């Protein structure tokens, strides 16, 4: 498995995280650091084989960052 750094416009769009997960599976990525153009607040969520830890500005939709990690 591989490590990846990725700039993403937003995960706030329906289906966006599924698209990201599909790409991570495709390239066998275990850990991805993500820079999000628009993300508000802190969030941790579990989605099948991946965990996501995301953080951003509490008041505005900008400058978010985080990790998406395969559970294995």
C-alpha positions in Angstrom: 0.0 0.0 0.0 1.0 3.6 -0.6 0.9 7.1 1.0 -0.7 10.0 -0.9 -1.1 13.7 -0.6 -4.1 15.1 -2.4 -5.8 18.5 -2.9 -9.6 18.1 -2.9 -12.1 20.9 -3.6 -14.7 19.6 -1.2 -16.1 16.6 0.5 -19.4 18.4 1.2 -20.9 17.2 -2.1 -23.0 14.1 -2.0 -21.0 11.1 -3.3 -17.6 13.0 -3.1 -16.2 10.7 -0.3 -17.2 7.6 -2.3 -15.3 8.9 -5.3 -12.2 9.6 -3.1 -12.5 6.0 -1.6 -12.8 4.5 -5.1 -9.5 6.2 -6.1 -7.8 5.1 -2.9 -8.8 1.5 -3.6 -7.7 1.9 -7.3 -4.2 3.0 -6.4 -4.0 0.9 -3.2 -3.4 3.9 -1.0 -3.3 3.1 2.8 -3.0 6.7 4.1 -4.0 9.9 2.3 -3.4 13.4 3.6 -6.0 15.7 2.1 -6.2 19.5 1.8 -9.7 20.6 1.4 -10.6 23.9 -0.3 -13.8 24.1 1.7 -14.4 22.4 5.0 -16.0 23.7 8.3 -15.2 22.4 11.8 -13.8 19.1 13.0 -15.2 15.7 12.0 -14.2 12.1 12.4 -16.2 9.4 10.5 -16.0 5.7 9.7 -16.9 4.6 6.2 -16.4 0.8 5.6 -12.7 0.2 5.3 -11.6 3.8 5.8 -11.5 6.3 8.7 -11.5 10.0 8.0 -10.2 12.7 10.3 -10.9 16.2 9.0 -10.4 19.7 10.4 -11.1 23.2 9.2 -12.1 26.7 10.1 -15.0 26.8 12.5 -16.7 29.8 11.0 -15.9 29.7 7.2 -15.8 27.0 4.5 -12.1 27.2 3.8 -8.6 25.8 4.6 -9.4 22.3 5.8 -7.0 19.5 6.1 -7.1 15.9 7.3 -6.2 12.2 6.9 -8.0 9.3 5.3 -6.7 6.0 6.6 -7.4 2.5 5.6 -8.3 0.4 8.6 -5.7 -2.4 7.9 
